[in-house]
Amino acid sequence: MTHDSPKHTKLLSFHGDILTFQCKLSYPRDGESRRGSELAFSRLTFQRDGCTFLKGNGGMAVINRKSSSNVDIVACTFALHVKNRVTSPCILLIQSKKGDVFKYSLLTLSSSNRLEPHMEFKLPYRMKDNVTILQGPTVLWSHAGIVFYTSLQAGEVRQIPIKLSLNCIGEFPLNKRKIFILGYQTQSKECLKDQLDAPGSSKTMGYFVEDGHVFNADLILPHAYSSITQCVFVISAEEVNSVLKSTVVAATSKKQLVYFENGIPREVCLLPFEEPQHIQMVNTGRNGCLFAIYFNDGQVCAVWKDTFQVASCWSGVSSLHVDDFLSCGTDQMLLVFGSQSPPVDPVDLFLITDLCGTTYSHGQESSEGQQASDTAQENYLLTVQALQSRLQSGLTLLQDFQSDVRVKERVLRQSVQALTDLVSGREHILTQTEQEGLVSLWDDEPEDEAVHEKRQVMPVVPPPLVDNLWHRVIEDRLIVGVILSTESAISAESVTLSILRERGQSQMPAVIQTHSQASWFPTPSPSTPSPSSPYSHPEPAAKRSRRAGASGARATHRLAVTAVTDLTPLLTSGSVKCPIMLHYVHRQGSSASVTAPGPTVVQCGQIQVDIQVKHHPQLMTNSQLTTDEAREDLLSLLAVLDAWTFLIHSPDHTLCDVAGWIQTSMPCERLEISPHYLLANPAGPSAVMLFHWQHKTPFLGELSVHCSQFKVLQFLDSLFGFLPASCSILHLRQGGGDGTAPRLAHSLEKEVLSLKQGVLSLLHGEEEEMEEAKNSSGVKKMEPPDPGSAEGLQRCREEWQRDRERSRRLLSPLVGVERYRRLTQSLTQVQLEGDVAALLETQTLI
């Protein structure tokens, strides 16, 4: 099949490639008498070696088989499909028929490289003004001063109920309301009296297409600019207490680019050209962002976002595209220049640049185009860095997936084994809770005598072990905590907290699922784990012996144990009482251990949760509090917030003041109860942020951030902009680099001591067996021989032979198989613990 030359070509950038769309007339096939219309497409990929776009896969779709219809492309862009949540290219076609009826078809390009029809509609006129395709996909346009739209969800062509002098159509990055229409009202409407305070012809208004909500657009675009605005680009938007907060840039007919924050103009830049058509933003990474403005006569202007100054200008541009064409992780501009004769290649004369040293040009004799060879090495290094970052991120994600799969497989195996034992009538033996990392949930059946003796529940009266019990409510989470006394011989890695719920007449209370953690409080010394660390590992014995007679600062720090659970299941009634249970293991050899070694359960008391009583932390409103309640508020915040720890390294120069920057860049206050923590003034409990900065060396520091995941991403974006380019940030997955190193040192020292003590006990055991054998054989201890006589000399020779044989056995001892097997088993267990500690230390730096 042969084709005529294309009427025109539309270009669209998508996922770093250029998609070309052409409407063609095809010769009739066999058995057909008329020529039809087809829509052909192809994919072009940029190759840096040859500095050209190479044609990839493509395809075509038959639009109609009648030559009487004239098919043309109205618009092409990419939009989000709301049903499958996939962004795909969209092409709007028009077919003119007799009787002034125009048929419109919206096609989408699927991931399998096929053009699929999405929807069709008819109009008695041709679309000309403000044709836009947004998420849905939704097609919007204006005709005779009225804005129309249609989509599969709408099911028909609809018009907005208010008449506006249209300024712009766009999208907000909101959860529900996204598509908006801005304009100023030319005629008051009775239906607006319920939604606007003072409707009138001079009011700038906005309209949400999804729910038909009309809002005051002065908070986005002031009325003074509404009549001269040509195009708008939304940088950010959010709803705070039902009030829309936005940041936008607008290009006006007065050759201005204006930066608005919540409807207030902040920056103005004079543009070199007139009649702007659309604005795009170019994210160049660490070098900042650019606004690329395309004008009606083929001019393009780039403006820096930070300085709001014109960066560069071009003329003779047929189309402007923004995407990652070089696959380096940042955006570049692609400027396609027109030529007097139609080229065979639609992207023949072009320029790719980010105005930061990366430039590729073809067919353009410009100084920027000749910089490609000079910056080839720099582009290569940037590409390698981006690929390394992506590879590291993918490796981390893969390891997380593998860990989840292992956990699921273990649970499935245990479930199958439990089911098999139940069917076979055998008793199912549960694995130890220490191996599973779980908190015992108490079976409904009474425990046997052995377990009852192992777990000695102390009386309900609060024992001397617990100094204080408190609880807080933060949003929909309940936090319960206890502070143990300084005399408690309990390590942080062997203590948990659980919450029970009384069930009326039932003998056994219901156990509530909780997440428990333990930490030392207040701020520990360098040899003590930090409060942000969920575990504290004991120091090596040699190190402890050197610090045994020190200042005793450790004795001033107490262990705090917290448990977090969901509040909603508890508040089925007005008030509920919850007993609190403490699970711990006494340290061996401790004088405070009055019970047998092993797990112990202690009832600390009970709390009463009442929906009418507020238990919210007061520390978020007053950071100067130094009371015990403020300390409990801080521990509750540390327990409920997600924690991230980052290692910041500056190899070239002294590390800057990160804590000072945090205090100046956002409203932060230093907590009086714990001055090494900074509290960001929140708009609510969900927005609270805690920072802890610690200098390791002049070139190295550790930053702990406690907040939600969305907030930490926003904070890291600001932090990358503040730190110099030479600084590196490493995420410590285990909540800090100081938690696993002492555990590894302790494990290695324990392994050496176990080996030494095991060998000595093995040798001493053999000597004891030899002595016992000698005594049992009736050999009596004789007097020392007299070497003066022949008999005494013979006895001296025999004694010397026995000593020599004993020395040989000590140098090359022979031990019993059973005794040696027990030694190897105990050493294997100790070495396994050391391997686990080394693995945790390695994963900390991943």
ZAFINU-258486 format. One line per 5 residues: their letters; for each residue x, y, z of C-alpha. Coordinates in nm, 3 decimals. Layout:
<atoms>
A = X,Y,Z  ...
</atoms>
This chain:
<atoms>
MTHDS = 0.000,0.000,0.000  0.132,0.342,-0.092  0.042,0.672,0.072  0.019,1.030,-0.033  0.236,1.290,0.129
PKHTK = 0.101,1.383,0.471  -0.115,1.687,0.510  0.061,1.786,0.833  0.245,1.626,1.125  0.179,1.663,1.496
LLSFH = 0.459,1.600,1.748  0.418,1.489,2.109  0.688,1.413,2.369  0.615,1.109,2.587  0.850,0.918,2.821
GDILT = 1.163,1.068,2.663  1.057,0.991,2.304  0.887,1.192,2.030  0.560,1.059,1.889  0.462,1.174,1.539
FQCKL = 0.102,1.162,1.417  0.001,1.210,1.053  -0.333,1.198,0.874  -0.295,1.039,0.532  -0.509,0.937,0.236
SYPRD = -0.459,0.580,0.127  -0.519,0.421,-0.212  -0.818,0.185,-0.222  -0.764,-0.177,-0.130  -0.875,-0.471,-0.340
GESRR = -1.248,-0.458,-0.397  -1.281,-0.096,-0.279  -1.360,0.193,-0.508  -1.291,0.485,-0.275  -0.988,0.613,-0.094
GSELA = -1.004,0.629,0.283  -0.825,0.818,0.562  -0.569,0.678,0.802  -0.388,0.802,1.108  -0.024,0.691,1.112
FSRLT = 0.213,0.726,1.405  0.577,0.651,1.479  0.815,0.677,1.775  1.144,0.869,1.753  1.425,0.812,2.003
FQRDG = 1.724,1.042,2.041  2.070,0.890,1.992  2.353,1.094,2.137  2.625,0.924,1.933  2.486,1.045,1.603
CTFLK = 2.303,1.347,1.749  1.984,1.249,1.567  1.640,1.099,1.624  1.603,0.738,1.510  1.268,0.604,1.404
GNGGM = 1.135,0.317,1.614  0.815,0.115,1.607  0.493,0.265,1.478  0.156,0.179,1.332  -0.164,0.318,1.188
AVINR = -0.540,0.307,1.224  -0.812,0.345,0.961  -1.035,0.640,1.046  -1.291,0.599,0.766  -1.312,0.435,0.427
KSSSN = -1.495,0.720,0.253  -1.312,0.987,0.059  -1.595,1.237,0.113  -1.487,1.301,0.472  -1.194,1.529,0.543
VDIVA = -0.998,1.405,0.848  -0.775,1.638,1.044  -0.595,1.643,1.383  -0.741,1.896,1.627  -0.511,1.836,1.926
CTFAL = -0.279,1.575,2.067  -0.143,1.550,2.421  -0.111,1.294,2.700  -0.370,1.258,2.977  -0.446,1.033,3.272
HVKNR = -0.709,0.763,3.221  -0.910,0.770,3.546  -1.022,0.407,3.521  -0.690,0.228,3.480  -0.478,0.512,3.629
VTSPC = -0.242,0.509,3.330  -0.120,0.815,3.142  -0.138,0.766,2.766  -0.120,0.983,2.452  -0.456,1.115,2.327
ILLIQ = -0.539,1.235,1.973  -0.855,1.432,1.889  -0.965,1.402,1.524  -1.231,1.589,1.329  -1.425,1.458,1.029
SKKGD = -1.627,1.709,0.830  -1.944,1.580,0.666  -2.227,1.723,0.464  -2.482,1.942,0.633  -2.228,2.124,0.850
VFKYS = -2.201,1.830,1.090  -1.861,1.763,1.239  -1.776,1.429,1.393  -1.503,1.421,1.659  -1.313,1.107,1.761
LLTLS = -1.079,1.075,2.059  -0.817,0.800,2.021  -0.563,0.679,2.277  -0.230,0.506,2.218  -0.207,0.198,2.440
SSNRL = 0.105,0.047,2.593  0.095,-0.224,2.326  0.145,0.041,2.054  -0.210,0.033,1.926  -0.448,0.321,1.853
EPHME = -0.774,0.253,2.032  -1.098,0.456,2.001  -1.200,0.614,2.329  -1.514,0.815,2.252  -1.698,0.998,1.973
FKLPY = -1.932,1.301,1.963  -2.080,1.535,1.705  -2.105,1.915,1.692  -2.271,2.155,1.449  -1.955,2.366,1.435
RMKDN = -1.577,2.331,1.417  -1.372,2.364,1.735  -1.134,2.658,1.721  -1.076,2.816,2.061  -0.914,2.680,2.380
VTILQ = -0.927,2.312,2.284  -0.780,2.121,2.579  -0.753,1.752,2.672  -0.712,1.684,3.045  -0.741,1.385,3.277
GPTVL = -1.034,1.155,3.226  -0.966,1.198,2.936  -1.189,1.507,2.927  -1.215,1.733,2.619  -1.284,2.101,2.688
WSHAG = -1.332,2.388,2.443  -1.506,2.724,2.413  -1.753,2.845,2.152  -1.948,3.171,2.139  -1.834,3.267,2.489
IVFYT = -1.949,2.938,2.646  -1.724,2.661,2.776  -1.819,2.303,2.683  -1.675,1.968,2.791  -1.737,1.598,2.741
SLQAG = -1.596,1.266,2.865  -1.700,0.907,2.912  -1.801,0.989,3.269  -2.019,1.279,3.154  -2.173,1.069,2.874
EVRQI = -2.266,1.374,2.667  -2.155,1.721,2.566  -2.219,1.960,2.853  -2.173,2.331,2.909  -2.081,2.499,3.234
PIKLS = -2.380,2.673,3.397  -2.209,3.013,3.417  -2.102,3.242,3.139  -1.739,3.347,3.170  -1.495,3.543,2.965
LNCIG = -1.251,3.256,2.959  -0.895,3.306,3.080  -0.759,2.955,3.106  -0.838,2.586,3.153  -0.607,2.367,3.360
EFPLN = -0.555,2.107,3.631  -0.485,2.131,4.004  -0.283,1.855,4.180  -0.568,1.787,4.425  -0.727,1.461,4.538
KRKIF = -1.083,1.512,4.414  -1.124,1.841,4.229  -0.867,1.873,3.954  -0.999,2.027,3.630  -1.074,2.400,3.668
ILGYQ = -1.190,2.686,3.447  -1.093,3.046,3.528  -1.255,3.362,3.394  -1.441,3.676,3.490  -1.819,3.681,3.489
TQSKE = -1.993,3.893,3.231  -2.343,3.831,3.360  -2.463,3.763,3.717  -2.641,3.437,3.785  -2.908,3.365,4.043
CLKDQ = -2.759,3.021,4.105  -2.437,3.175,4.232  -2.592,3.351,4.530  -2.553,3.042,4.748  -2.187,2.996,4.660
LDAPG = -2.043,3.348,4.627  -2.071,3.633,4.871  -2.107,3.910,4.615  -2.167,3.781,4.263  -2.133,4.032,3.988
SSKTM = -1.986,4.107,3.650  -1.653,4.217,3.796  -1.591,3.901,3.994  -1.315,3.664,3.889  -1.448,3.314,3.933
GYFVE = -1.342,2.953,3.899  -1.541,2.642,3.819  -1.454,2.279,3.902  -1.573,2.044,3.627  -1.593,1.732,3.848
DGHVF = -1.858,1.855,4.095  -1.970,2.188,3.951  -1.836,2.386,4.247  -1.792,2.761,4.186  -1.520,2.936,4.386
NADLI = -1.364,3.277,4.421  -1.069,3.281,4.180  -0.916,3.596,4.330  -0.713,3.364,4.554  -0.551,3.224,4.239
LPHAY = -0.557,3.507,3.985  -0.648,3.863,4.092  -0.922,4.039,3.899  -0.678,4.304,3.775  -0.492,4.034,3.579
SSITQ = -0.791,3.828,3.467  -0.859,4.031,3.153  -0.498,4.032,3.029  -0.391,3.676,3.120  -0.314,3.459,2.816
CVFVI = -0.201,3.132,2.977  -0.143,2.991,3.325  0.083,2.717,3.467  0.004,2.566,3.810  0.316,2.496,4.016
SAEEV = 0.145,2.366,4.332  -0.197,2.363,4.497  -0.354,2.222,4.811  -0.666,2.263,5.021  -0.607,2.375,5.382
NSVLK = -0.919,2.394,5.597  -1.138,2.408,5.282  -0.934,2.704,5.153  -0.745,2.664,4.826  -0.374,2.754,4.847
STVVA = -0.193,2.777,4.514  0.124,2.890,4.341  0.093,2.975,3.971  0.272,3.168,3.698  0.077,3.357,3.433
ATSKK = 0.183,3.512,3.101  -0.009,3.828,3.012  -0.072,4.026,2.695  0.144,4.305,2.844  0.462,4.100,2.784
QLVYF = 0.482,3.998,3.151  0.542,3.672,3.336  0.392,3.705,3.686  0.450,3.473,3.982  0.143,3.447,4.213
ENGIP = 0.119,3.301,4.563  -0.241,3.264,4.679  -0.349,3.536,4.440  -0.075,3.783,4.541  0.183,3.878,4.275
REVCL = 0.535,3.812,4.406  0.763,3.839,4.101  0.733,3.998,3.756  0.956,3.934,3.454  0.938,4.132,3.129
LPFEE = 0.909,3.899,2.829  1.078,3.978,2.497  0.784,3.860,2.279  0.408,3.901,2.256  0.110,3.665,2.239
PQHIQ = 0.221,3.377,2.469  0.045,3.048,2.405  0.152,2.803,2.677  0.400,2.760,2.963  0.600,2.453,3.063
MVNTG = 0.841,2.395,3.351  1.185,2.237,3.300  1.337,2.065,3.606  1.715,2.061,3.554  1.791,1.896,3.890
RNGCL = 2.031,2.070,4.122  2.066,2.365,3.886  1.706,2.472,3.946  1.396,2.504,3.729  1.312,2.698,3.414
FAIYF = 0.986,2.828,3.273  0.970,2.773,2.897  0.715,3.000,2.724  0.606,2.941,2.365  0.476,3.239,2.167
NDGQV = 0.244,3.265,1.868  0.502,3.355,1.602  0.739,3.069,1.679  0.943,3.241,1.950  1.050,3.067,2.271
CAVWK = 1.174,3.227,2.591  1.327,3.055,2.898  1.306,3.220,3.243  1.485,3.099,3.558  1.246,3.021,3.841
DTFQV = 1.483,3.125,4.121  1.594,3.462,3.984  1.293,3.523,3.756  1.524,3.653,3.485  1.526,3.570,3.114
ASCWS = 1.782,3.296,3.047  1.768,3.262,2.667  1.547,3.322,2.362  1.497,3.148,2.027  1.305,3.228,1.708
GVSSL = 1.174,3.021,1.421  1.060,2.738,1.650  0.780,2.521,1.516  0.723,2.323,1.839  0.854,2.312,2.196
HVDDF = 0.876,1.992,2.405  0.999,1.925,2.761  1.106,1.574,2.862  1.406,1.363,2.964  1.530,1.297,2.611
LSCGT = 1.883,1.205,2.731  1.763,0.958,3.000  1.974,1.126,3.266  1.705,1.183,3.529  1.641,1.555,3.457
DQMLL = 1.443,1.752,3.199  1.567,1.914,2.878  1.400,2.139,2.622  1.360,2.019,2.264  1.317,2.303,2.016
VFGSQ = 1.214,2.186,1.670  1.283,2.447,1.405  1.081,2.484,1.087  1.229,2.476,0.739  1.120,2.632,0.412
SPPVD = 1.086,2.296,0.234  0.901,2.015,0.408  1.166,1.769,0.532  1.131,1.394,0.516  1.221,1.374,0.885
PVDLF = 0.976,1.577,1.099  1.253,1.637,1.356  1.533,1.746,1.126  1.643,2.082,1.266  1.640,2.079,1.644
LITDL = 1.817,2.187,1.960  1.822,1.995,2.292  1.945,2.197,2.589  1.889,2.254,2.960  2.095,2.580,2.970
CGTTY = 2.325,2.413,3.226  2.601,2.288,2.995  2.411,2.006,2.825  2.341,2.090,2.458  2.286,1.882,2.144
SHGQE = 2.207,2.042,1.809  2.141,1.925,1.455  2.129,2.160,1.159  2.172,2.470,1.375  2.490,2.673,1.350
SSEGQ = 2.498,2.817,1.698  2.752,2.839,1.972  2.526,2.633,2.192  2.512,2.355,1.937  2.890,2.332,1.917
QASDT = 2.920,2.284,2.291  2.804,1.923,2.264  3.153,1.788,2.201  3.303,2.000,2.479  3.052,1.877,2.735
AQENY = 3.042,1.512,2.627  3.253,1.399,2.922  3.038,1.596,3.168  2.719,1.449,3.020  2.868,1.102,3.051
LLTVQ = 2.946,1.153,3.419  2.600,1.291,3.489  2.443,0.995,3.315  2.654,0.747,3.513  2.559,0.916,3.841
ALQSR = 2.191,0.904,3.754  2.212,0.537,3.656  2.398,0.452,3.976  2.130,0.626,4.181  1.854,0.437,4.001
LQSGL = 2.039,0.107,4.043  2.087,0.165,4.415  1.720,0.253,4.458  1.614,-0.055,4.264  1.845,-0.279,4.469
TLLQD = 1.701,-0.147,4.795  1.346,-0.203,4.671  1.433,-0.555,4.557  1.578,-0.641,4.899  1.261,-0.516,5.068
FQSDV = 1.049,-0.730,4.837  1.265,-1.035,4.904  1.230,-0.983,5.279  0.852,-0.958,5.247  0.842,-1.275,5.038
RVKER = 1.048,-1.464,5.297  0.813,-1.355,5.575  0.506,-1.461,5.376  0.660,-1.799,5.290  0.745,-1.862,5.655
VLRQS = 0.392,-1.777,5.765  0.246,-2.005,5.498  0.472,-2.295,5.599  0.378,-2.254,5.964  0.008,-2.232,5.877
VQALT = 0.025,-2.550,5.668  0.213,-2.729,5.945  -0.041,-2.618,6.205  -0.328,-2.735,5.983  -0.156,-3.071,5.925
DLVSG = -0.104,-3.122,6.296  -0.467,-3.034,6.365  -0.597,-3.285,6.109  -0.358,-3.555,6.231  -0.445,-3.495,6.596
REHIL = -0.091,-3.403,6.688  0.001,-3.117,6.919  0.134,-2.820,6.728  0.450,-2.673,6.882  0.477,-2.299,6.827
TQTEQ = 0.811,-2.136,6.754  0.971,-1.914,7.014  0.851,-1.555,7.021  1.213,-1.436,7.022  1.264,-1.593,6.679
EGLVS = 0.942,-1.449,6.537  0.977,-1.101,6.686  0.618,-1.113,6.817  0.447,-1.039,7.147  0.266,-1.331,7.309
LWDDE = -0.112,-1.295,7.282  -0.220,-1.546,7.552  -0.423,-1.843,7.432  -0.781,-1.877,7.556  -0.698,-2.217,7.706
PEDEA = -0.526,-2.225,8.048  -0.149,-2.260,8.038  0.025,-2.570,8.158  0.231,-2.579,8.474  0.568,-2.541,8.300
VHEKR = 0.466,-2.225,8.119  0.296,-2.095,8.432  0.614,-2.141,8.631  0.819,-1.976,8.356  0.594,-1.671,8.344
QVMPV = 0.543,-1.550,8.697  0.281,-1.278,8.688  0.336,-1.036,8.972  0.048,-0.881,9.171  -0.177,-0.614,9.024
VPPPL = -0.030,-0.355,9.259  0.223,-0.143,9.065  0.564,-0.291,9.151  0.873,-0.083,9.226  0.994,-0.168,8.873
VDNLW = 0.767,0.097,8.711  0.802,0.464,8.804  0.530,0.612,8.587  0.248,0.509,8.350  0.092,0.749,8.099
HRVIE = -0.107,0.755,7.776  -0.165,1.006,7.498  -0.399,1.032,7.197  -0.255,1.168,6.871  -0.514,1.177,6.593
DRLIV = -0.640,0.814,6.565  -0.351,0.653,6.754  -0.327,0.564,7.122  0.020,0.575,7.278  0.082,0.408,7.616
GVILS = 0.417,0.434,7.791  0.594,0.341,8.112  0.922,0.464,8.262  1.120,0.204,8.454  1.322,0.276,8.764
TESAI = 1.699,0.303,8.757  1.730,-0.015,8.964  1.559,-0.224,8.698  1.798,-0.481,8.555  1.632,-0.490,8.213
SAESV = 1.788,-0.436,7.870  1.605,-0.237,7.605  1.615,-0.525,7.357  1.425,-0.766,7.586  1.130,-0.554,7.702
TLSIL = 0.792,-0.494,7.536  0.456,-0.350,7.632  0.108,-0.484,7.553  -0.242,-0.348,7.601  -0.539,-0.556,7.713
RERGQ = -0.909,-0.480,7.698  -1.156,-0.601,7.955  -1.443,-0.813,7.819  -1.709,-0.805,8.086  -1.778,-1.154,8.227
SQMPA = -1.503,-1.326,8.024  -1.216,-1.466,8.225  -0.945,-1.375,7.976  -0.911,-1.016,7.852  -0.874,-0.940,7.481
VIQTH = -0.525,-0.850,7.362  -0.494,-0.544,7.138  -0.245,-0.550,6.855  0.031,-0.300,6.930  0.371,-0.187,6.810
SQASW = 0.613,-0.164,7.102  0.959,-0.012,7.132  1.204,0.081,7.406  1.450,0.370,7.433  1.669,0.539,7.688
FPTPS = 1.563,0.878,7.823  1.680,1.149,7.867  1.959,1.216,7.619  2.227,0.951,7.671  2.599,0.992,7.679
PSTPS = 2.807,0.884,7.378  2.831,0.534,7.516  2.454,0.509,7.554  2.215,0.453,7.267  2.020,0.759,7.156
PSSPY = 1.651,0.793,7.236  1.564,0.775,6.870  1.711,0.428,6.846  1.451,0.158,6.917  1.706,-0.076,7.070
SHPEP = 2.014,-0.045,7.289  2.283,-0.312,7.273  2.520,-0.379,7.565  2.881,-0.272,7.535  3.164,-0.527,7.518
AAKRS = 3.278,-0.661,7.851  3.627,-0.511,7.819  3.481,-0.169,7.748  3.238,-0.202,8.037  3.520,-0.292,8.275
RRAGA = 3.709,0.025,8.180  3.400,0.237,8.247  3.286,0.058,8.562  3.428,0.328,8.786  3.332,0.623,8.568
SGARA = 3.094,0.903,8.651  2.792,0.676,8.648  2.601,0.889,8.402  2.420,0.579,8.276  2.248,0.549,8.611
THRLA = 2.075,0.884,8.547  1.909,0.749,8.233  1.595,0.545,8.261  1.434,0.308,8.019  1.106,0.418,7.859
VTAVT = 0.883,0.160,7.691  0.600,0.270,7.460  0.323,0.090,7.273  0.118,0.233,6.984  -0.218,0.100,6.867
DLTPL = -0.520,0.207,6.666  -0.768,0.405,6.873  -1.080,0.337,6.665  -1.159,-0.022,6.786  -1.137,0.094,7.149
LTSGS = -1.398,0.368,7.127  -1.702,0.154,7.052  -1.834,0.282,7.384  -1.789,0.606,7.572  -1.514,0.483,7.803
VKCPI = -1.297,0.173,7.820  -1.043,0.046,8.072  -0.724,-0.113,7.945  -0.479,-0.306,8.168  -0.115,-0.260,8.069
MLHYV = 0.126,-0.555,8.075  0.506,-0.535,8.073  0.706,-0.825,7.926  1.077,-0.844,8.007  1.371,-1.071,8.077
HRQGS = 1.598,-1.013,8.378  1.968,-0.981,8.315  2.161,-1.281,8.429  2.363,-1.223,8.743  2.165,-0.914,8.843
SASVT = 2.100,-0.858,9.208  1.762,-0.714,9.121  1.648,-1.039,8.967  1.422,-1.193,9.224  1.252,-1.432,8.990
APGPT = 1.378,-1.724,8.793  1.559,-1.641,8.469  1.329,-1.624,8.167  1.033,-1.421,8.037  0.831,-1.239,8.301
VVQCG = 0.496,-1.060,8.272  0.412,-0.769,8.503  0.084,-0.580,8.519  0.178,-0.212,8.546  -0.173,-0.086,8.611
QIQVD = -0.452,0.026,8.384  -0.555,0.332,8.185  -0.901,0.466,8.111  -0.959,0.590,7.758  -1.254,0.825,7.734
IQVKH = -1.366,0.982,7.407  -1.485,1.290,7.597  -1.151,1.355,7.766  -0.862,1.504,7.569  -0.520,1.348,7.613
HPQLM = -0.341,1.538,7.337  0.027,1.636,7.382  0.069,1.990,7.514  0.429,2.001,7.394  0.316,2.081,7.039
TNSQL = 0.170,2.413,7.154  0.434,2.510,7.413  0.790,2.398,7.354  0.918,2.561,7.674  0.757,2.305,7.904
TTDEA = 0.998,2.115,8.130  0.750,1.906,8.328  0.720,1.530,8.336  0.415,1.562,8.111  0.629,1.735,7.847
REDLL = 0.880,1.449,7.863  0.596,1.201,7.814  0.467,1.408,7.520  0.808,1.388,7.354  0.830,1.011,7.403
SLLAV = 0.479,0.975,7.259  0.570,1.177,6.950  0.886,0.971,6.897  0.681,0.653,6.923  0.401,0.749,6.683
LDAWT = 0.604,0.930,6.416  0.802,0.753,6.146  1.178,0.793,6.187  1.445,0.840,5.922  1.816,0.884,5.984
FLIHS = 2.051,1.033,5.725  2.430,1.049,5.724  2.549,1.374,5.560  2.908,1.380,5.434  3.095,1.683,5.298
PDHTL = 3.428,1.560,5.154  3.555,1.894,5.021  3.504,2.138,5.307  3.364,2.173,5.660  3.001,2.072,5.687
CDVAG = 2.759,2.363,5.704  2.529,2.437,5.998  2.234,2.210,5.920  2.058,2.275,6.251  2.079,2.652,6.195
WIQTS = 1.937,2.615,5.846  1.645,2.409,5.978  1.562,2.680,6.232  1.572,2.956,5.971  1.404,2.775,5.681
MPCER = 1.098,2.664,5.877  0.940,2.781,6.204  1.118,2.556,6.453  1.158,2.577,6.827  1.414,2.401,7.044
LEISP = 1.250,2.182,7.308  1.336,2.290,7.660  1.282,1.939,7.795  1.537,1.799,7.546  1.736,2.079,7.376
HYLLA = 1.891,1.856,7.109  1.545,1.819,6.948  1.391,2.082,6.719  1.010,2.091,6.686  0.854,2.238,6.373
NPAGP = 0.541,2.443,6.443  0.269,2.222,6.295  -0.071,2.303,6.145  -0.196,1.983,6.308  -0.068,1.659,6.463
SAVML = -0.020,1.502,6.121  0.219,1.782,6.017  0.447,1.778,6.323  0.820,1.730,6.255  1.104,1.656,6.499
FHWQH = 1.469,1.703,6.406  1.783,1.581,6.582  2.120,1.693,6.441  2.450,1.553,6.567  2.798,1.641,6.443
KTPFL = 3.016,1.330,6.414  3.324,1.505,6.269  3.373,1.846,6.105  3.293,1.674,5.774  3.027,1.427,5.888
GELSV = 2.693,1.462,6.062  2.385,1.255,6.142  2.034,1.393,6.102  1.727,1.218,6.245  1.386,1.325,6.115
HCSQF = 1.059,1.216,6.277  0.753,1.290,6.062  0.523,1.143,5.798  0.660,1.003,5.472  0.519,1.287,5.260
KVLQF = 0.673,1.550,5.488  1.018,1.389,5.480  1.014,1.395,5.097  0.934,1.767,5.100  1.207,1.828,5.358
LDSLF = 1.468,1.633,5.160  1.384,1.836,4.850  1.460,2.158,5.042  1.770,2.005,5.203  1.915,1.909,4.863
GFLPA = 1.872,2.268,4.753  2.056,2.397,5.060  2.353,2.160,5.070  2.642,2.208,4.826  2.660,1.977,4.527
SCSIL = 2.962,1.796,4.672  2.770,1.678,4.980  2.631,1.326,4.989  2.332,1.202,5.188  2.314,0.836,5.293
HLRQG = 1.996,0.684,5.436  2.069,0.464,5.736  1.799,0.198,5.723  1.831,0.084,6.085  1.753,0.428,6.228
GGDGT = 2.116,0.532,6.284  2.470,0.412,6.250  2.541,0.376,6.622  2.297,0.095,6.705  2.445,-0.202,6.524
APRLA = 2.817,-0.135,6.574  2.815,-0.200,6.954  2.610,-0.513,6.896  2.866,-0.640,6.644  3.155,-0.563,6.881
HSLEK = 2.975,-0.738,7.166  2.909,-1.043,6.949  3.271,-1.071,6.835  3.402,-1.037,7.189  3.153,-1.298,7.310
EVLSL = 3.271,-1.532,7.035  3.638,-1.497,7.141  3.559,-1.547,7.511  3.340,-1.849,7.437  3.617,-2.009,7.234
KQGVL = 3.875,-1.946,7.508  3.654,-2.069,7.791  3.537,-2.370,7.589  3.890,-2.490,7.510  4.004,-2.439,7.869
SLLHG = 3.706,-2.628,8.008  3.770,-2.906,7.755  4.136,-2.944,7.861  4.059,-2.917,8.231  3.788,-3.174,8.192
EEEEM = 4.029,-3.422,8.038  4.281,-3.362,8.319  4.011,-3.418,8.578  3.914,-3.745,8.411  4.278,-3.858,8.417
EEAKN = 4.308,-3.775,8.788  3.984,-3.957,8.860  4.105,-4.259,8.667  4.434,-4.255,8.858  4.256,-4.233,9.192
SSGVK = 4.012,-4.509,9.103  4.297,-4.741,8.999  4.433,-4.729,9.356  4.755,-4.543,9.282  4.861,-4.377,9.604
KMEPP = 5.067,-4.068,9.632  5.424,-4.173,9.724  5.701,-3.986,9.892  5.952,-3.802,9.670  6.223,-4.048,9.559
DPGSA = 6.582,-4.031,9.680  6.814,-4.008,9.376  7.107,-4.129,9.589  7.003,-4.496,9.566  6.945,-4.711,9.258
EGLQR = 6.579,-4.761,9.343  6.531,-4.386,9.397  6.704,-4.311,9.067  6.467,-4.550,8.886  6.168,-4.382,9.045
CREEW = 6.297,-4.038,8.936  6.331,-4.169,8.581  5.971,-4.303,8.584  5.837,-3.972,8.725  6.021,-3.783,8.453
QRDRE = 5.868,-4.010,8.188  5.517,-3.948,8.327  5.573,-3.569,8.329  5.697,-3.585,7.972  5.391,-3.785,7.864
RSRRL = 5.162,-3.537,8.047  5.331,-3.243,7.868  5.289,-3.415,7.532  4.920,-3.468,7.598  4.878,-3.101,7.693
LSPLV = 5.043,-2.990,7.369  4.850,-3.241,7.155  4.549,-3.331,7.369  4.301,-3.600,7.286  3.944,-3.517,7.389
GVERY = 3.622,-3.712,7.398  3.390,-3.699,7.098  3.080,-3.608,7.300  3.260,-3.328,7.485  3.401,-3.191,7.159
RRLTQ = 3.055,-3.206,6.994  2.902,-2.997,7.274  3.182,-2.739,7.235  3.132,-2.706,6.859  2.754,-2.670,6.900
SLTQV = 2.790,-2.389,7.153  3.052,-2.211,6.936  2.830,-2.245,6.629  2.543,-2.073,6.809  2.772,-1.788,6.921
QLEGD = 2.913,-1.749,6.569  2.560,-1.738,6.427  2.476,-1.446,6.654  2.791,-1.270,6.534  2.695,-1.330,6.172
VAALL = 2.351,-1.176,6.232  2.509,-0.870,6.394  2.752,-0.833,6.102  2.463,-0.861,5.855  2.269,-0.589,6.036
ETQTL = 2.577,-0.365,6.034  2.616,-0.420,5.660  2.249,-0.347,5.585  2.272,-0.024,5.783  2.499,0.122,5.514
I = 2.288,0.004,5.220
</atoms>
